Amino acid sequence: MTPDGVPIVDGVKELKGFYLAVGLCGQGFMLGPGIALNLVNIILKGTPVLPLQVFKGFSFYRDFGGAQEVLR
């Protein structure tokens, strides 16, 4: 679970070839196919299927500041 409740689907800049698809919480079965499709496209083509503006919301490097306040 991430602080904002949104999964992380991203490559790790510090580790070339290392990708994350984590934080799915209880929705892994539902989100898994879409996340897999986007991750495969990132790995093979360098870009996700979703528009980049939307996909930025899944970034490992996004700002989690204040997100915990929303979940309380």
Secondary structure, DSSP 8 states (H G I E B T S, - for coil): --TTS--EEEE-TTSTT-EEEE--GGGHHHHHHHHHHHHHHHHHHSS-SS-HHHHGGG-TTS--TTHHHHH-
